[in-house]
Amino acid sequence: MVKTKVDLHVHVDNRANKDYLISKLKEAEANGVKAISFLEHNLMKAYEKDGPLAQIIQEYGIDKFYSGKLIAGCEFDCLLENVPVGESGYNYSNNIVHILGLGFDPVKILDTDLYNTDKVYERWFEDIKTLCEIGKSLGLPMPEYENFDYHGKHYVKQFYYYLMDKPGLKEKFIETMNIPEEFMDNESIFFRKLFNDSQGKMHYKCQSIPTLEEVVKVVHDCGGKIFIAHPNHMNRAFPSGLEYVEMLRAIPDYVKGVKNIDGIEAGYLYNNYDDTLKFENYAKEKGLLFSAGSDNNPNKDGNMFRFVNEEKILFQAHLGESIETYYQTGNGDLTVDNELVQNLADAEQDLINGYNLKQRQTDLKR
Protein backbone atom coordinates (compact mmCIF):
# COMPACT_ATOMS: atom_id res chain seq x y z
CA MET A 1 0.00 0.00 0.00
CA VAL A 2 1.39 3.39 -1.03
CA LYS A 3 0.57 6.05 1.57
CA THR A 4 0.35 9.80 1.05
CA LYS A 5 0.63 12.68 3.51
CA VAL A 6 -2.68 14.59 3.69
CA ASP A 7 -4.80 16.84 5.84
CA LEU A 8 -8.48 16.22 5.13
CA HIS A 9 -9.77 18.13 8.18
CA VAL A 10 -8.67 21.77 8.03
CA HIS A 11 -11.19 24.14 9.61
CA VAL A 12 -11.95 27.56 8.16
CA ASP A 13 -15.01 28.31 10.34
CA ASN A 14 -15.43 32.11 10.47
CA ARG A 15 -12.22 32.41 8.44
CA ALA A 16 -13.52 31.38 5.03
CA ASN A 17 -11.86 34.29 3.26
CA LYS A 18 -9.38 34.44 0.43
CA ASP A 19 -6.31 35.52 2.39
CA TYR A 20 -6.76 32.89 5.09
CA LEU A 21 -7.25 30.08 2.55
CA ILE A 22 -4.18 31.20 0.60
CA SER A 23 -2.16 31.09 3.82
CA LYS A 24 -3.34 27.53 4.44
CA LEU A 25 -2.59 26.45 0.87
CA LYS A 26 0.94 27.81 1.28
CA GLU A 27 1.31 26.08 4.63
CA ALA A 28 0.13 22.77 3.16
CA GLU A 29 2.66 23.12 0.35
CA ALA A 30 5.49 23.89 2.75
CA ASN A 31 4.55 20.90 4.96
CA GLY A 32 4.46 18.42 2.07
CA VAL A 33 0.69 17.85 2.32
CA LYS A 34 -0.44 16.21 -0.95
CA ALA A 35 -4.20 16.61 -0.45
CA ILE A 36 -6.17 19.12 1.62
CA SER A 37 -9.81 19.61 2.50
CA PHE A 38 -11.23 22.84 3.94
CA LEU A 39 -14.13 22.27 6.33
CA GLU A 40 -16.76 24.26 8.17
CA HIS A 41 -19.44 22.97 10.52
CA ASN A 42 -22.58 22.45 8.39
CA LEU A 43 -21.73 25.30 6.03
CA MET A 44 -19.65 25.51 2.86
CA LYS A 45 -19.08 29.24 2.40
CA ALA A 46 -15.59 28.59 1.05
CA TYR A 47 -17.10 26.73 -1.92
CA GLU A 48 -19.84 29.20 -2.87
CA LYS A 49 -19.99 30.82 -6.31
CA ASP A 50 -18.55 34.12 -5.11
CA GLY A 51 -16.58 32.46 -2.33
CA PRO A 52 -12.84 32.58 -1.66
CA LEU A 53 -11.88 29.44 -3.56
CA ALA A 54 -13.65 30.65 -6.71
CA GLN A 55 -11.84 33.99 -6.30
CA ILE A 56 -8.46 32.27 -5.94
CA ILE A 57 -9.09 30.08 -9.00
CA GLN A 58 -9.99 33.05 -11.18
CA GLU A 59 -7.42 35.55 -9.88
CA TYR A 60 -4.38 33.33 -9.47
CA GLY A 61 -5.06 29.65 -9.99
CA ILE A 62 -4.71 27.25 -7.05
CA ASP A 63 -1.37 26.05 -8.42
CA LYS A 64 0.25 29.40 -7.68
CA PHE A 65 0.16 28.41 -4.02
CA TYR A 66 -0.39 24.65 -3.86
CA SER A 67 0.58 21.69 -6.05
CA GLY A 68 -1.53 19.08 -4.25
CA LYS A 69 -5.17 18.08 -4.63
CA LEU A 70 -8.06 20.11 -3.22
CA ILE A 71 -10.90 17.90 -1.95
CA ALA A 72 -14.30 19.34 -0.98
CA GLY A 73 -15.33 18.66 2.60
CA CYS A 74 -17.65 19.53 5.45
CA GLU A 75 -18.03 18.48 9.08
CA PHE A 76 -21.70 17.72 9.61
CA ASP A 77 -23.61 17.69 12.87
CA CYS A 78 -25.98 14.71 12.72
CA LEU A 79 -28.87 13.71 14.94
CA LEU A 80 -29.06 10.00 15.70
CA GLU A 81 -32.37 8.14 15.61
CA ASN A 82 -33.26 4.47 16.03
CA VAL A 83 -29.89 3.62 17.52
CA PRO A 84 -29.47 0.07 18.86
CA VAL A 85 -28.63 0.14 22.58
CA GLY A 86 -25.14 -1.33 23.04
CA GLU A 87 -23.58 -3.35 25.81
CA SER A 88 -23.08 -0.20 27.88
CA GLY A 89 -26.87 0.15 28.09
CA TYR A 90 -26.62 3.79 27.03
CA ASN A 91 -29.28 4.98 24.60
CA TYR A 92 -27.51 7.16 22.05
CA SER A 93 -30.74 8.14 20.24
CA ASN A 94 -31.22 11.92 19.94
CA ASN A 95 -27.53 12.55 20.52
CA ILE A 96 -25.51 14.64 18.09
CA VAL A 97 -22.40 13.24 16.40
CA HIS A 98 -19.88 14.62 13.92
CA ILE A 99 -19.56 13.12 10.45
CA LEU A 100 -17.13 14.12 7.69
CA GLY A 101 -18.30 14.34 4.09
CA LEU A 102 -15.38 14.28 1.64
CA GLY A 103 -15.09 14.38 -2.14
CA PHE A 104 -18.64 15.54 -2.90
CA ASP A 105 -19.48 18.01 -5.67
CA PRO A 106 -19.65 21.31 -3.72
CA VAL A 107 -21.74 23.09 -6.36
CA LYS A 108 -24.32 20.31 -6.34
CA ILE A 109 -24.55 20.00 -2.55
CA LEU A 110 -25.01 23.77 -2.13
CA ASP A 111 -28.09 23.50 -4.31
CA THR A 112 -29.79 20.99 -2.01
CA ASP A 113 -32.47 21.97 0.51
CA LEU A 114 -30.30 20.53 3.27
CA TYR A 115 -27.21 22.68 2.68
CA ASN A 116 -28.31 25.71 0.71
CA THR A 117 -26.79 28.46 2.86
CA ASP A 118 -29.97 30.56 3.14
CA LYS A 119 -32.03 27.54 4.21
CA VAL A 120 -29.41 26.50 6.77
CA TYR A 121 -29.63 29.94 8.38
CA GLU A 122 -33.43 29.83 8.36
CA ARG A 123 -33.32 26.63 10.41
CA TRP A 124 -30.72 28.12 12.73
CA PHE A 125 -33.02 31.08 13.41
CA GLU A 126 -35.76 28.69 14.57
CA ASP A 127 -33.34 26.93 16.92
CA ILE A 128 -32.19 30.24 18.39
CA LYS A 129 -35.83 31.18 19.05
CA THR A 130 -36.32 27.86 20.83
CA LEU A 131 -33.20 28.41 22.91
CA CYS A 132 -34.40 31.87 23.97
CA GLU A 133 -37.82 30.49 24.88
CA ILE A 134 -36.23 27.78 27.04
CA GLY A 135 -34.08 30.37 28.82
CA LYS A 136 -37.08 32.59 29.52
CA SER A 137 -39.12 29.65 30.80
CA LEU A 138 -36.35 29.05 33.34
CA GLY A 139 -36.64 32.62 34.55
CA LEU A 140 -33.40 33.79 32.94
CA PRO A 141 -33.13 37.30 31.49
CA MET A 142 -32.60 36.37 27.84
CA PRO A 143 -31.66 38.54 24.86
CA GLU A 144 -34.02 38.57 21.89
CA TYR A 145 -32.99 36.08 19.24
CA GLU A 146 -32.17 38.89 16.78
CA ASN A 147 -29.24 39.82 19.04
CA PHE A 148 -27.39 36.59 18.25
CA ASP A 149 -24.66 36.80 15.63
CA TYR A 150 -25.73 34.15 13.13
CA HIS A 151 -22.41 34.33 11.28
CA GLY A 152 -20.27 33.93 14.37
CA LYS A 153 -19.90 31.19 16.97
CA HIS A 154 -22.53 28.49 17.34
CA TYR A 155 -25.56 29.98 19.08
CA VAL A 156 -25.22 27.67 22.10
CA LYS A 157 -21.68 28.94 22.61
CA GLN A 158 -22.90 32.51 22.25
CA PHE A 159 -25.47 31.72 24.94
CA TYR A 160 -22.64 30.44 27.15
CA TYR A 161 -20.71 33.71 26.83
CA TYR A 162 -23.88 35.69 27.48
CA LEU A 163 -24.25 33.83 30.79
CA MET A 164 -20.59 34.31 31.65
CA ASP A 165 -20.43 38.01 30.80
CA LYS A 166 -23.51 39.21 32.72
CA PRO A 167 -22.73 39.79 36.44
CA GLY A 168 -24.43 37.18 38.60
CA LEU A 169 -26.05 35.36 35.64
CA LYS A 170 -23.69 32.37 35.72
CA GLU A 171 -24.54 31.78 39.41
CA LYS A 172 -28.26 32.21 38.76
CA PHE A 173 -28.10 29.71 35.90
CA ILE A 174 -26.26 27.12 38.02
CA GLU A 175 -28.79 27.51 40.84
CA THR A 176 -31.84 27.44 38.54
CA MET A 177 -30.62 24.41 36.58
CA ASN A 178 -29.23 22.63 39.68
CA ILE A 179 -26.05 21.68 37.83
CA PRO A 180 -22.42 21.25 38.96
CA GLU A 181 -20.32 24.40 38.62
CA GLU A 182 -17.83 22.53 36.38
CA PHE A 183 -20.50 22.45 33.63
CA MET A 184 -19.56 26.10 33.13
CA ASP A 185 -15.79 25.54 32.94
CA ASN A 186 -15.67 26.15 29.19
CA GLU A 187 -17.95 26.37 26.16
CA SER A 188 -17.29 22.78 25.02
CA ILE A 189 -18.22 21.21 28.37
CA PHE A 190 -21.29 23.47 28.56
CA PHE A 191 -22.45 22.32 25.13
CA ARG A 192 -21.75 18.63 25.69
CA LYS A 193 -23.29 18.36 29.15
CA LEU A 194 -26.45 20.41 28.62
CA PHE A 195 -27.27 20.25 24.91
CA ASN A 196 -25.42 17.58 22.96
CA ASP A 197 -26.32 14.72 25.28
CA SER A 198 -29.93 13.58 24.97
CA GLN A 199 -30.02 13.39 28.78
CA GLY A 200 -28.87 17.02 29.07
CA LYS A 201 -31.21 19.39 30.88
CA MET A 202 -31.45 21.81 27.93
CA HIS A 203 -31.41 19.25 25.13
CA TYR A 204 -33.98 19.78 22.41
CA LYS A 205 -34.36 18.51 18.86
CA CYS A 206 -32.71 21.14 16.71
CA GLN A 207 -34.33 22.03 13.41
CA SER A 208 -30.92 22.90 11.96
CA ILE A 209 -29.44 19.45 12.62
CA PRO A 210 -30.51 16.73 10.17
CA THR A 211 -30.42 13.03 10.91
CA LEU A 212 -27.45 10.85 10.04
CA GLU A 213 -29.53 9.19 7.32
CA GLU A 214 -30.34 12.55 5.70
CA VAL A 215 -26.69 13.63 5.69
CA VAL A 216 -25.50 10.31 4.30
CA LYS A 217 -28.01 10.42 1.48
CA VAL A 218 -27.24 13.97 0.34
CA VAL A 219 -23.45 13.40 0.48
CA HIS A 220 -23.72 10.16 -1.47
CA ASP A 221 -26.11 11.73 -3.99
CA CYS A 222 -23.48 14.44 -4.56
CA GLY A 223 -20.74 11.90 -5.17
CA GLY A 224 -19.01 12.04 -1.78
CA LYS A 225 -17.96 9.61 0.94
CA ILE A 226 -18.97 9.52 4.61
CA PHE A 227 -16.35 9.19 7.37
CA ILE A 228 -16.79 8.95 11.15
CA ALA A 229 -14.97 11.97 12.57
CA HIS A 230 -12.39 11.55 15.39
CA PRO A 231 -13.95 8.35 16.85
CA ASN A 232 -11.66 8.37 19.89
CA HIS A 233 -13.00 11.79 20.85
CA MET A 234 -16.77 11.35 20.38
CA ASN A 235 -17.24 8.14 22.34
CA ARG A 236 -18.37 9.46 25.72
CA ALA A 237 -20.68 6.53 26.46
CA PHE A 238 -18.38 3.84 25.08
CA PRO A 239 -15.24 2.22 26.48
CA SER A 240 -13.41 2.57 23.15
CA GLY A 241 -13.55 4.40 19.85
CA LEU A 242 -14.13 1.11 18.04
CA GLU A 243 -17.34 0.49 20.00
CA TYR A 244 -18.49 3.98 19.01
CA VAL A 245 -17.76 3.12 15.36
CA GLU A 246 -19.67 -0.15 15.68
CA MET A 247 -22.67 1.72 17.11
CA LEU A 248 -22.80 4.12 14.15
CA ARG A 249 -22.35 1.33 11.61
CA ALA A 250 -25.23 -0.60 13.20
CA ILE A 251 -27.75 2.17 12.45
CA PRO A 252 -30.05 0.96 9.63
CA ASP A 253 -28.97 1.99 6.13
CA TYR A 254 -30.94 4.85 4.59
CA VAL A 255 -31.59 2.73 1.51
CA LYS A 256 -31.55 -1.04 1.69
CA GLY A 257 -28.24 -2.34 0.46
CA VAL A 258 -26.44 1.03 0.60
CA LYS A 259 -23.79 1.55 3.28
CA ASN A 260 -24.39 4.36 5.73
CA ILE A 261 -20.68 4.70 6.58
CA ASP A 262 -17.83 4.56 4.05
CA GLY A 263 -14.87 5.02 6.34
CA ILE A 264 -13.20 6.24 9.54
CA GLU A 265 -10.99 9.20 10.31
CA ALA A 266 -8.11 7.01 11.50
CA GLY A 267 -5.39 9.64 11.71
CA TYR A 268 -6.15 12.62 13.96
CA LEU A 269 -4.44 15.47 15.80
CA TYR A 270 -4.79 13.83 19.23
CA ASN A 271 -4.35 10.21 18.14
CA ASN A 272 -1.11 8.47 19.01
CA TYR A 273 0.47 5.92 16.70
CA ASP A 274 -1.34 2.98 18.32
CA ASP A 275 -4.73 4.70 17.98
CA THR A 276 -4.20 5.32 14.29
CA LEU A 277 -3.01 1.78 13.65
CA LYS A 278 -6.03 0.39 15.50
CA PHE A 279 -8.49 2.30 13.29
CA GLU A 280 -6.59 1.59 10.07
CA ASN A 281 -6.53 -2.16 10.79
CA TYR A 282 -10.22 -2.13 11.66
CA ALA A 283 -11.01 -0.33 8.39
CA LYS A 284 -9.03 -2.86 6.37
CA GLU A 285 -10.71 -5.77 8.15
CA LYS A 286 -14.21 -4.36 7.55
CA GLY A 287 -13.63 -3.18 3.99
CA LEU A 288 -13.85 0.51 4.95
CA LEU A 289 -11.83 3.51 3.85
CA PHE A 290 -9.70 5.52 6.26
CA SER A 291 -8.94 9.23 6.20
CA ALA A 292 -6.73 11.50 8.29
CA GLY A 293 -6.91 15.11 9.41
CA SER A 294 -5.50 17.50 12.00
CA ASP A 295 -8.80 19.23 12.84
CA ASN A 296 -6.65 22.32 12.42
CA ASN A 297 -8.54 25.16 14.07
CA PRO A 298 -5.97 27.46 15.69
CA ASN A 299 -6.73 30.50 17.77
CA LYS A 300 -6.02 34.00 16.49
CA ASP A 301 -2.32 33.59 17.35
CA GLY A 302 -2.04 30.43 15.25
CA ASN A 303 -1.73 28.17 18.28
CA MET A 304 -3.66 25.23 19.69
CA PHE A 305 -3.70 23.66 23.16
CA ARG A 306 -2.75 20.22 24.36
CA PHE A 307 -3.29 18.78 27.83
CA VAL A 308 -0.49 16.76 29.43
CA ASN A 309 -1.23 15.45 32.93
CA GLU A 310 -3.96 18.12 33.23
CA GLU A 311 -1.46 20.87 32.40
CA LYS A 312 -2.40 23.03 29.42
CA ILE A 313 0.50 23.31 26.99
CA LEU A 314 0.53 25.69 24.04
CA PHE A 315 1.84 24.35 20.74
CA GLN A 316 1.97 25.53 17.15
CA ALA A 317 -0.61 23.83 14.96
CA HIS A 318 0.83 22.19 11.84
CA LEU A 319 -1.15 20.94 8.86
CA GLY A 320 -0.80 17.23 8.19
CA GLU A 321 0.49 16.31 11.63
CA SER A 322 -0.75 14.43 14.69
CA ILE A 323 0.80 16.06 17.73
CA GLU A 324 0.33 12.94 19.88
CA THR A 325 2.04 10.70 17.33
CA TYR A 326 4.86 13.22 17.02
CA TYR A 327 5.48 13.17 20.77
CA GLN A 328 5.40 9.37 20.74
CA THR A 329 7.45 8.58 17.62
CA GLY A 330 9.12 11.78 16.45
CA ASN A 331 7.14 11.68 13.19
CA GLY A 332 3.53 12.81 13.30
CA ASP A 333 2.70 12.71 9.57
CA LEU A 334 -0.98 12.04 8.80
CA THR A 335 -1.15 9.58 5.92
CA VAL A 336 -3.79 7.68 3.94
CA ASP A 337 -3.86 5.13 1.17
CA ASN A 338 -2.92 6.97 -2.03
CA GLU A 339 -5.91 5.36 -3.77
CA LEU A 340 -8.26 7.31 -1.50
CA VAL A 341 -6.79 10.59 -2.71
CA GLN A 342 -6.98 9.48 -6.33
CA ASN A 343 -10.60 8.34 -6.04
CA LEU A 344 -12.01 11.44 -4.30
CA ALA A 345 -13.18 14.12 -6.72
CA ASP A 346 -11.08 17.20 -7.43
CA ALA A 347 -12.93 20.16 -5.85
CA GLU A 348 -11.11 22.68 -8.02
CA GLN A 349 -12.39 21.04 -11.19
CA ASP A 350 -15.91 20.74 -9.77
CA LEU A 351 -15.91 24.47 -8.96
CA ILE A 352 -14.61 25.38 -12.43
CA ASN A 353 -17.19 23.21 -14.18
CA GLY A 354 -20.10 23.95 -11.85
CA TYR A 355 -19.73 27.72 -11.85
CA ASN A 356 -18.24 28.07 -15.36
CA LEU A 357 -15.16 29.71 -13.90
CA LYS A 358 -12.30 30.84 -16.07
CA GLN A 359 -9.27 29.12 -14.57
CA ARG A 360 -6.19 31.29 -14.23
CA GLN A 361 -3.08 29.41 -15.27
CA THR A 362 0.05 30.51 -13.43
CA ASP A 363 3.66 29.55 -13.13
CA LEU A 364 4.33 27.98 -9.76
CA LYS A 365 5.60 30.77 -7.52
CA ARG A 366 5.48 29.68 -3.96
Secondary structure, DSSP 8 states (H G I E B T S, - for coil): --EEE-EEEEE-TT--SHHHHHHHHHHHHHTT-SEEEEE-BS--GGGSTTSHHHHHHHHT-GGGT--SEE--EEEEEEE--S----TT----TT-EEEEEEES--HHHHTTSTTT-HHHHHHHHHHHHHHHHHHHHHTT-----GGGS-TTSS-HHHHHHHHHHHSTTHHHHHHHHHT--GGGGSSHHHHHIIIIISTTSTT----TT--BHHHHHHHHHHTT-EEEE--GGGS-TTSSSHHHHHHHHHTS--SSTTS-S--EEEEEETT--HHHHHHHHHHHHHHT-EEEEE--B---TTSEEEEEETTEEEEEE--TTB-HHHHHHHS--B-EEEHHHHHHS--HHHHHHHHHT----------
